[in-house]
Amino acid sequence: MKPVQQRGLRVYWGVCLLVLWGGERVWSAEGPQGGEGKLVVYPAEVKLTGRRAEQRLVVLGPAGAGGVRDWSREAQWQVENEQVAAVEGGVVRPRGDGQTVVRVRAGGQEAAVPVRVERYAADELVDFVREVEPILTKAGCNSGGCHGAALGRGGFRLSLFGFDPAFDYAQIVRSSEGRRVVVAEPDRSILLAKPALVMEHGGGERLRRGSRDYEVLAQWLADGAPGPSGTDVEVVGLEVFPPARSLGNGEQQQLAVTAIWSDGRRTDATRHAQYDSLNEGVAEVTSDGLVRAKGPGQTHIMIRFGGQASVAQITWPYARLTSFPEYPTENIIDRLLVEKWKELGLTPSPVCSDEEFLRRLYLDALGRLPTPAEVRAFLADSGADKRQRAVETVLQRGEFADWWALRWGDLLRINRTALQEKGMWSFHNWVRAQMRDNVPLDRFVREIITAEGSTFMDGPANFFRIGRTAEDWAESTAQVFLGIRIGCARCHHHPFEKWSQDDYYGLTAFFVRIGTKGSQEFGLFGQETVVFVRSTGEAMHPRRGSFVAPRPLDGDKKQSWDDPLDRRFRLAEWLTSPENRLFARNLANRIWGYTMGRGLVEPLDDMRATNPPVHPALLEALADELIRSKYDLKHLLRLIFTSRAYQLSAQVTPGNQADAANVYFTRRVVRRLTAEQLADALDDLTGSPEKYPGLPPGTRAVQLPDSEVASYFLDTFGRPARQVLCECERTSTPNLAQAMHLLNGAVLQRKLADPNGRIDKLLAAKTPLPQIVEELYLAAWSRRPSADELKKAESWVRSAPNLREGLQDLVWVLANSREFLFNY
């Protein structure tokens, strides 16, 4: 099911609940939350096809103080015609063809659920795909720790999580000379005897003898063990009810899962779905989908079935707010965050100081600190709109292109080892020019995806030198431009997503006709590469051994995605289309993460249904802004920088201390300066610029074209090598080498002693000591020293053998402080 279809189903159930509760507000974060009135039963009507069908009923009803609670396991059930259906433990099962009504009583309320049973008496064979595979998956038989491992277990191998039914059928029925099944006497089959522990089994008991699942497998064997056909249906989506719930201490919620199949059929998958809590400190879930609240916070329950995945959001508010502080909500970011904070019972920190705002703005927009003169000018400005004007100023600065070219250089892995030095410069200069000219990001990406020609002359063509194969280019495209890690699907169905090998090789098919060849235009030893498009070439499915037609992720399977000239044109068109929200969400999440300190989805490049955003509505709003602005990077940055949320202090308050990790942005996310920011900040503080080998004097660290410009300092502080397709390659994790480098390293000592540095220039100008101290504070911390700091600093400096040594010690202290090393 496409994401938009899933959203539609959630909205549908929201409307149902609102109607049944008489218009009271019972739907928050797409889930029932409170109100008084009638019971809500999911599904509203039941259709059972065949004698083995079943349907889990979920009952939501009124609780005290106008709340909502789950009555599913305490409700009383009455079936009007027990010849048609029966209810056992909240699960409806058929008894005969016909129609009836299930009456539900709970909490002093009553509801009626129509039930229709069809084909009960039909002699339908057990379906291998719909019925057998889900049992094996739920039992863990095809998990990575059992027979789903690459080499199987105990001589028996299954496809991981049942992604290949044909392979599994052959392994079960035909391998080992068919000794695993005895269709004439199912109970003697190893397939049943081992997991039921009738025979010794290393995996323990996985199937209880006499259980429904045992009987279904036995019936499948008795039916002659029919296999999957070449036109078997597949699960295309999951519907989870309720999609979101707010719980409190000791409360629980039963989930119901409906599988939507490619033939349109809907079946109850609650019993065979797999459930995992993404944060067991907030909520835990049983194997049959019963959620129990454990502690304050918000998490999601991951649900997987039939190669599809979805989540249910569970919230335990940190507090029940009776009032909320005054907070401007003109900006869509602030409006949506306030809604989330109220839902969670959190309140934001106060607004940061002007000094803090200017410092973080320069670091996030330009990758550098403001100069003392810029800080003084900003503080002297008394205009009410001075922060907005400061935002406009930095967005027009030349350093903007340097900083954002560095960001994209990391993502695109621009490096001279892969590209040769000329290719590296060609790609870097092209990217920087795109950022300088504020080229719309959709056009920027289209030019990369469809690039061809000389890697020395056509910068974006170097994208096809970073990887060497169609698979490499497909994975890079998915992860960089969609935020999707599709590499798992190269060998098997993604274990936590819906992406299959068909999806992987469908994307690969767009690149199989891309070739590279050498050229001597730059001389016999110039090592120039030319990227070109072949007229033929197809992607081969490694498991089936057949060709795979080009198709983008989530692309329409009934549509042809081929192109007579270059398949990449179709891919680029789909990729950057406003209809493809995967692209806009990915860009919005990355930009938010770069400026706000953490993404709405973390890691930034792991966008999937089972790793949902902490604020889905906000991510959608940011994506909408990108699309409306025609993918204008500066437009989105302007929206973020001018929001109150961006301007919050990093101070922890009683109203948000419960959110220890600051997942919901109630305060500024504090993070260490990047390696390049720190190197340039030290240069600016000391007035002693670093000279990088092979580059002209005055080149700043954020202007370096790749990570192979020699700098032990940058490598020590986490500069990425640009070899790995992951945001995680850049690290801010502290280590002992970094501490020693700043405390006693040669780089800082050399800069402090530079006779042409800031200290010597201030002394040569006979600047009064209080003014020198103020200048150093402004250069390091972007603020003036307090009266007490100024007094102590003067005292320390004067106690040194001479002013120069005293000032060097002061700068050393400032450079080793958290206030200098962190972006706050």
N, C-alpha and C positions, 0 to 999 in steps of 0.2 A: 504494500500500500504506500502511496506517495505521502509525504509529510502533510500536504495540504488536506488530503483525505482524512488523515488521523485527526487533524485539528478540527475538521468538520464534525466528526463523530463525537469529540469531546464537547464541542459547542452544543450539539444536539442533546446530549444528556444533561448539560447545564440548563437548557431551556425546559426540559422535562421536569427537572427538580424544582425550578422556579415556579412552574405552573402548579405542580402538586403541592407545593408549600404555600400556595395562596399568595405568591408574589413576594414572600419574605426573602431576605438575602441569605442564600444558603450555598452560594457558589463562589468560592474564593480560590484563586490560583487554579482555576478549572476543576474545582472539587467541591462537594457539599460541605458546608461548615456550620450553619446554624439556622434556627428558625423553628416554628411550631406548625404542626398540621398533620397531614396524612403521611402514611408510610410511602417510601420510594423503594420499589423492588426492581432489581436488574436481573435478567432482561424483563421488559414490560410484558412480553409474550414469549412463549416457548414453542419451538417447532423441533420435534424429534423425528429423525429419519432412520429407520432400522431398529432392531431390537437391542443393539449394543450402544445406542446413543444415550447421552445424559446431559444434564444442564445444572450447573451450580447456580443457586439463587443467592443474591446478596440483598439484605434488607437494611435500609437506613431509616431511622425513625427519630422521633423527638426524645430529647433528654432534658434534664433539669436546667433551669436558667436559660431556656430558649436555645439550647445546644442541639447537637445531633450525635447519635451514637449508632453503633453497628449492632443490630439485633439478629444477625444471620444465624447465630448458633443458639439463640434462646427463643426464637419465634416458634409459634405453634402453627402446624400445617394441617389443612383439611382438604382432601381431594373429593370433589363432588362425585366423580365416577371413577372408582378404584379399578375398574376393568380396563381403563385407558392408561392410567399413570399412577405412580406412587412417589412419595417424597421420603427419602431416607437421609437424615442428617443434613437437610438443606439442599439435597441433590435430587432433581426430578429424573425418574427413569421410566421408560415405557412398559406397558403391560399388554397393550393391544391397540389396533388402529382406532382412530376416532378423535373426538374433541371433548375436553373437560375444562374445569377451572380449579386452580389451586387457590384456596383462601388462606391468607397469611394474617396472623394476629400477633401483635407485639406492642408493648408500651401503651396499651389501651386503645390502639388504633387497628384498623383492618384494611387490607388491600386484596384485590383479586387479580390473578395472573392467568390469562387464557393459555391452554396447552393443546397442541395438535400433534398427533402421532400418525406417521405415515410409514408404510412398507414394513410394519412390524412382522408380518407373517412371511414376508419375502425371504427366499433362501439366498441371501447375499453372502458372497464369500468375504472373508476377512481381507481387508485392503492392506497390502504391505506398507505403502507409503503413509496412509492416513492412520493406521492403527498399530502396526508392528513396530515401525521405526520409533514412534514416540515412546513406546514402552521401553525399548532398549536404551534410548537416550535418558529417560527419567531414571532408570536403574543404574545409570553410569557405565553401562557396558561399552559404549563407544567414546568414553571420555579419554583425554590425553594420558591419564594415569592407568588406563586399563587397555582394552583391545583397540581403542582409537589411537594409541601411540603409533609412531612412524613405523615401528617394526612389530606392532601388535603385542600380544602377551600370551604365553603358553602355546605358541604356534597358531593362534587364531587372531586374525586382524580384521577390524572394521574401519570404515571411514570415520573421521573425526566428527562427532555429533550427528552422524547419519547424513552427511552432505551428499553422499553418492549411493542412493538406494540400489542401483543395479550392481555395484561392486559388493555391497553388503549381502545382497541376496545370493550372489554367486559364492561368497565366502561361507554363508550359513548352510546353503543347500548342497553345493556341488564340491567344495573343497574337501580335502581329506577323504576323498571317495564317498562323500555324502554321509559320513558316519555321525554327523551331529544331529541329524533329523531321522525320525522313524515315523513316517506319516500314518502307517497302519496302527501304531501304538504310541501316540504322542507322549505319554508319560515316561516312556523309555528313552526319549530323545535327550541327548546331552544338552541341547539348547534349553530344556526345562530342568533337567535333573541337577545340573551344576549350580545355577543361580538359586535353586530352591534347596540346595545343600543335601539333596538326595545322594549326590556324588560329591566327593571332595572338590572344593573350589577355593582357590587362593584369594579370590575377591570377597569371600564371605557370602552371607545370605543377601541376595539382591531381589529375590522374587519369592513371596510367600506362597506355599502350595495351597491351592484352593482360592486364592485371591482373584479379583476380577481380571487383573493383567495376566495372571497365570492361565486363567480359563480362555482369554482371548488368544494367547499364543497357542494353547492346545487346540482351539478350534481352527486356527490358521493351519496347523499341521494336519488336522483331520480333514480340512478342505483340500488337501493335496499340496499345501505350501505354495499357493499361487504367487508369482513374482510380479514385479512392477512392469508396466508396459512402457513402450517408448514415448507415449503421449501422456504420462502421468501428470496429475495436477501438482501444484506446489503452494505452500503458504506464501501469500503476498503481503500480509499485514496482521497485526495483532490489535485487538481492542481491549483495553484494560479498564475495569470499573472497580472502585472509583479512580479516576486518573490522579486525583489529589485529595488529601484529607488532612485536617488539623486534629491532632490527638493530644491528650493530656496524660497525666500520670496514671498508669494502670490500664489505659484504654487500648483497645485492639480493633483491627479492621480486617475482615475477610476480603480478599481480592477475587475477582472473577475475570477470567481470560477467555476471549473469543478469538479463534483463528479464522481468518478470512482466506479462502482458497482461491486459486486462479480461475476456477470454474464458477465463482460466485457463491459457493456454499459456505455457510458459517457453522462451525462446530465448537463446542465447549472444550477448551484446552486447559482448564484450571488444574485438573488432577495431574496432567503430564507436563505442564510447563515447569521450567526451572527458575528458582527464585534466589536472589542474592541481595543483601542489603549493602549499599555503597558506604554506609557509615553505621556500624552496629552500636556505636555509642548513642545514637539517636533512636534507631529502631532496628528490631530484628524480625526475621520472617521465617516461618516454618516451611517445610518442603511442600505443604499443600496450600501455601499462599495466605497464611494467617499472620498479619503484621501486629507486633506489639511495640508500643512506645517505650523507650528506655531512658531518654534524657532530652533536655532542651536542644533545639537546633532544627535544621532542615536537611533531609536526605532524600534519596530515591531508592526504590526497590527495583532492581533490574529483573526483567522477565524475559525469558528466551523460550522459543518454541519453533520448531520446523525451519530453522535458519533465519528467523526474524527475531527482532528484539524491540522491547519497549520499556518504559519506566512508569512507575507511579510515585508521585511526590508525597512525602510524609513530613508534616510540620508539627513540632512541639514548640510553641512560642516561648521565647526566653522570659517574657513577662506579659501581663495583661495591662495594657496602658489605659489609663483613664483620661489622659490628656497628652497632647503632642506639642512640642515647642514650635513657635512660629518659624516657618521655613519657606523661602520663595520657591514657587513651582512653575515659573514661566517657561523654564527650559524643560523639554520633554524628559531629559535625563533625570532631573531633580524630581519631577512629578512621579515618574515610575519608581524611583528609589524610595520615595516617601511611602508609596503604597506597600513596597516590600518591607520597609522598616516597621510600619504599623502592623503588618501581618505577623512579624516575628517578635514584636514587642521591643524594638531597639530604637534608640534616639541618637542623632548624629553629634559629633564633636563640634565645637565652635569653629568659626572661620579662622583661617590662618592669618598671620601678620602679613603686612605688605612685603617685608623682607623675605619671608618664606615663600610667598607667592612668586615673586620675581625670580628667585633662585630656582625653584622647581620648573617654572615656565621656560627659562633659558635651557635648563638641562634636558627637558622633555621635547622641546621644539628644535633646539639648535645643538644639543650635545655639549654645551659649554657653560661656564659660570658667567654671570654678568660682571662687568668691570666695576671698580669702585665708583667711577664717574657715572655709570649707568644706574647704579644703586642710589647714589645721592640724588640724581635727577628724578628718579621715580618717587623717592620718599618726599622730595620737595613739592611734587605735584599734588595739589589739593583738589583736583577734579574728581567728581563722584564716579566718572566713567574711566578713570585712569587704567584700571585693570583691563577693560575691554580694548582700550587703545594700545596697551602694551602687547596684547595678543595680536592685534593687527600688525604691529611693528615687527614682531619676531617672525611672523609668517611671510614677511617680505624680505627678510634678511638673506644674504648670500649663503650664510652658514647652514641655512635650512636644507639646501640641496646636499651639502656634505654629509650631514647627519642622517638624512633619510636614504641617501645613496649607500651609506654604510649599512643601514638596516637591510636594504634589499640585497646588498652584496653578500651579506651573511646567508640570506634565504636562498639566493641563487648560486651560492658556493663559488663565487668568482675567485679563482686562484691560478697562479702562473704554472703550477705543476701540471694541471690538467689542460690549460689553455695556451701554453707558451706565453712569454712576456707580452708580445704584441697583441695576442688575443685577449689576454687579461686586461690590458689598457683599453682596448677597443670596447670590451663589454662594460668596464667600469665607467668610462667616459660617456658611453651611451646612457647608462642608467642615471648618472649624475645630471646629464642634460635633460632627461625626462623629468626628474625631480625639480630641477631649476625652472623648467617651463610649466610646471604643474600640469603635465599631460594627464588626462583622465586615466584612472587605473585600469579601466576595462580596455582602453586602447593600448596602454602599456603592456598588458598581458597578452593581448591578441598579437601584437608584433613579436613577442617572444615565441609564442606557440607556433606561429606560421613562418618563422624566420628561415631564410636560406641564403646561400652565397658565401663569400669569403669571411672566415672568422677574424681576419685582420682588418677587413673593411666594413663588415656588417656586424656591429656589436652583438645584437641579440642572437645571431647564429651560433654564438658560443654556448648557448644553452644546450645544444646538441653535441657539445664536446665534453660537457660535465659528465654525462652518462654516455655509455657506449652502445646500449641496446634499446630496443623498443620498450622492453620491460622497465629499464631504468628511467626512460623518459615518461612513461605512464605513471610510475610511482612518484616521480618528482612533480609532475603536473598535479596529481591528486593531493599530495601533501602540502606543496607550496601554495597552490592557488585555490584549493578547496578545504585544506586543513584535515584531510582524510588520510589515515595511514592504511593503505590498501595492501601492503606487502604480504600480509598473512594469506590473502586470497590467491596468491600465486600458486600455492601448493594445496590449499584446502579452504573450505568455507571459513570466513572470519568468525572466530569463536564468540565474539561479543558484538557482532554487527550483522547486517543483512547481506554484506557483500560476498558474492560467490566467485568461483573461478570463471564463470561466464562473464561476470561483471569485469573482472580483472583483465581477461584477454579481449573483451570487447573494447576496453579502453586502450589496450596495447595495440589493437588493430589500426588505430589512427596513425601510429608511428612506424609501422613495419616497412613502409616504402621509403623511409628516410635513409639516405646513405651519405657517407662522407668519403672524400677522396683527397689525395695530396695535390698540391699545385706548386709550380716553380715560378710563379709570377714575381715572388720576392726573392728569387735566387734558388739555386739548386739545394742549398741548405737552409732555406728560409722557413721550412716546416709549416707552411701555410696549409690550412685545411678548408675545403669547400663543402658546404652542406647542400645536398640536392635531393630531388624527389624522383624516385624510380616510377616506372609505369606499371609495375606488377609487384606482388608480394602480399602474403596473407598471414594472419596470426593463426597458430596451430594450438588447439586445445590439447594439453599434454595428457589428459586422462582419456579423452574420447578419440584422440587422433584425427579430429576433423577441423576444418577451417571455422574460424569465428568471425562473424561480420562485425564491423565497427559499430559500437554503441556506447554512448557516454553513460556514466553512472546515473541510475534512475531514468535513463532515456527510454522512450517508448519503444517496446520490442516489435511493434507492428510497423514501425516506420523505418525507411531506409536511411542510413546515415552515411552512405558512401558519397563520394564526389569524383567526377571524372578527371579533375586536375590534381587536387591535393586534398586528401581526407581531412587534413588538419583545419581547413577552412570551416568545415562543419563543426568540428570540435570547438574551435575558437568562438564560433557564433553561439553555440550552446553554452559554452563555459561562461561567457561574459554577458549573456542575455539577462535582462531584468527578471525574467521568469525563473532563472536558476538562482534560487536564494542560497544555495550552498556557497556560491562565490561571494556574494555580498556579506553573508554571515561570517565567513572566514576572514575577510578583510576587516570587517568591523571589530571582530574579536581581537585580532592581532593589534590593531591600532589602539583599541581600548587598553589592552594589556601593556603595550609599550608606554602609554601615558599615565595609566592609573596604577601601575605596579603589579597587577595580576589580571589575567583574563577573566571574562565571564565564563569561559570554558578553559580549564587547565588540565593538561598542558595545552598551550595555544594551538598546537598542530594536531590535536586529537579530537576532532569534532565527530561525534557519533551519538546515536540515540541513547546508548547506555553510559554516556558521559555528558549528561545534560548541563546546560548553563545554569548558574546559580540564580539568574534572573532572565528567564526566557523572553519575557515581554520587552525588556530593555535591549536584548540582543536583536530582536526583530525590529525595534524602533531604530536602532543604529543602522541596521541593514537598509531599512526604508530610506533613511537620510542619505545614505550613499547612493542609492538608486535614484532618488529624486534629484540629487545634485549632479547626476551623471558621473558618478564615481570620482568626485572632487576630493582629494585627500585633505586639502586645506579647509574645506567646508566642514568635514567631520572633526578635524582637530579644533577648529574654531568653536564648534558646538560643545566639545568636551572641555576645552580650556575656560570657556565662559560660564560653565555650570557651577553651581554652588558646591556640588559634590567634589569637583576637582580642587576647590579652594578650601576644603575642610582641613583643620589642623590634624596633626598626627597624634595629638593628645588623647589618651584613653580616658573615658569618662564612666561614671557609674552606669549610665544608660547604654553603653556599648561594650563594656569590659567582658560581658559573657561571650561575645563573639571574639574569642581570643585570636583567631587567625585572620580576623578582619575580612572575612569572605564576602560580606555584604556592603563594604565600602562606606561604613559609617564614620570612618576617619581616613586620613592619608595612609596609604601603604608605604612604609619605610623600606627602602632598598638601597643597597650599596651602589656607588657609582660604577659604571662599566669600566673596563680596563682603559678604553680610549678616553672617556671622560676624566678619569682620575689622572692619566698622564698629562692631558692638556691643563687640568686644574692645577697640577703641580708646576707646570711651566708658567701659567699665569700668576700664580701666587709668588713664585720666586723671581719671576721676570727673566728666567733663563730657559729659552726654548730649546727643545731637543732637536738634534740634527739626525734625521733618519737616513741611512745609507741609500745612495742612489736617487735621492730626492732633493729638491732645492731647499735651502734654508728657509725657515718659516713655515714649512709643511706641518700641519697639526696631525695629531694621531687620528682624529675622525676623518681626515682627508686621505688616509693611506688606501691605496687601491686594492690591496689584498692582505692576507694574514702572513705573507711570507717576507714582508719587510722586517728585517731582523730587529727584534726588541725583546730582550729577556724580561723587561718590566711588564710589557703587555701580555706576554705569554703567562707570566706568573699570576697576573690578576684576571685570568680567565678569557683572554681573547680566543675566539674559536678558530680552529684550523681550517674550517670550511671544507671538510672532507666528509662530514656526516649529514644526512638528510634529516635534521632534527633541530628544533629550537634549543634543545637541551645541550647542544655542543658549546654554547656560550654559558659559562658558569659564574655564579657570584658566591659560591661556597668559600668561606674563609679557610685559610690554612696557615701553618706556621711560617712558611716561606714568605707569604705576603707580609706578615707582621714583622719579620726580621728585615725585610726589604725596606719598610718604612722607618723602622726604629734605628737601623744601623746600616742601611744599604748605601752603596756607592752613588746611586743616581741622585738621591735626595741630598747627600752630603756635598756632592759636586755642585749641585744647583745652589745650595745655600752659600757656598764659598765663591760663586761666580762674581768676579769684580765688576761685571756689567749688569748684574742682577738688580732687582728692585731695592734691596736693602742698601747697597752701595750708592745707588742713584739718589735715594732719599737722604742719605747722609751727606753726599756731595752737595746737595741742594740746601744743606743746613736746615732741613725741615725740623721743627720742634718735635720732641719725643712724643707728646700726646697725639700729634697729628700723624706721626709715623705709626703708632700703635693702632689708631683708627683706620689708617689706610690698610694695614695688614689684616685687621679684622674684616674689613669690607671685601678685600681680595679673597680671603679664605672662607668666611662664613656669610658673606653678603649682608652683613649687618654691622652696626656700630657696637663697640663694647659698652656694657653697662658701666655705671660709675664705679662700682666695686671691681669689675674686671679691669677697667682702665687703671685704677689705683694699684692693683696687684701686679699688672703687667709692667707698669713703670718701675715698680719696686724691684721686680725680678731682673729687668734689663739693667738697671743701675747697679745691681749687686754683682754683675758680671765683671770680668777684668777690663772690658771695654764695651762701648755701645754696640759695636759691630757683632761681637760674640753674643752679647745679650739679645740682640734682635734675631740673630740666627737661631738661638735657643727658643725664642718666642715662636718663630715661624715653624720650627720643628714640632713644638707642642701643638700649634694650630693644625698642622698637616696630619698629625697622628690622632686627632680627635674624631669622635663620631660625627660631630657637626660638619666636619669637612668631608669625611669619607662616605657619607650617606646622602641620598636624595630623599628629602622629607618635605 
